[in-house]
Amino acid sequence: MLKKISLKILIKNYIKAARLRTLPLSLSGVILGALLALSEEKFEGIIFLWSIIATLGFQIVSNFANDYGDGVKGTDNLNRIGPSRTIQTGLLTPKQLLNALKIAVTLSVISAITLIYLSFGSKNFVATLIFIVLALASIWAAIKYTMGKNPYGYSGFGDIFVFLFFGLLGVFGSYFLYTKALNFEVLLPACSVGLLSASVLNLNNMRDYKSDKLSNKRTLVVQIGPKKAKHYHYLLLFLSGVAAVVYAFINGKTNASFLFLIAYIPISIHFYTVLKNNNPEKLDPELKKMSIYTLFFSLLFGLGFVAF
């Protein structure tokens, strides 16, 4: 009985390290890419399934690596405002989490290769090679955010990588898996998702500003300060809308192409919340909200081109 309880608790701790609340954000890009492909009648269910599996795998790798990296460096400590982490609280040892990370990386590589094979088979060697490189780059980016001697998350480059991998690769890469076409206009909604995703990271870094500064984690917020970080946040939200509107004007055939504007109602409320807030603790609930709003945006944007 004790063994079963211990295993149950251990699994629960691994689930905590996986940070389930971050998963909706990671799915936003691949869902939008799939819906845009569907609007061109080039959707394939099996590719969609494996793109979801691979994306979730990459995000869990990122979350395990982030918990491990910040945990062993001492960045996650009592000064931290956000949710407690597994190494920080002793729920998992560094060795346990590192082993879980290795398993997650292995499974993610397998799922990515499966996805790439299902999409291209043996017919397009160049595309297959490019996507294998992109998959490996995604795993590298997930791990190197906080792990290693020179993690880029400690130098203020996290926002750029989130924009690239959650936005451009997530939407544009996913779209290409179905269509095998380079439609560069798709980069506009890809930028929208990337900018909204970067806003979630910026919220996280604004919340953790004090503890990050004490731990010498030089996020962009630490480098420019909380006041400018707010202005940067407003710019991310604004530009995400601009990119989406431009795409809708270029490609929209009905008013339904602007359906995504509904998502900017809660995003506007979020904007006002951040504007009036001076308490970092109150930013924590906004992370989950913005993750959901980004997914909501992706769904509405894609459906605006599919359903009408």
Buried (B, 14 or more C-beta within 10 A) or exposed (E): EEEEEEEEEBEEBBEBBBBEEBBBBBBBBBBBBBBBBBBBEBBBEEBBEBBBBBBBBBBBBBBBBBBBBBBBBEBBBEEBBBEEBBBBEEBBEEEBBBEBBEEBBEBBBEBBBBBBBBBBEEEBEEBBEBBBEBBEBBBEBBBBBBBEEEBBBBEBBBBEBBBBBBBBBBBBBBBBBBBBEEBEEBBBBBBBBBBBBBBBBBBBBBBBBBBBBBBEBBBBBBEEEBEEBBEBBEEBBEBBBEBBBBBBEEBBEEEBBBBBBEBBEBBEEBBEBBEEBEEBEBBBEBBBBBBBBBBBBBBBBBBBBBEE
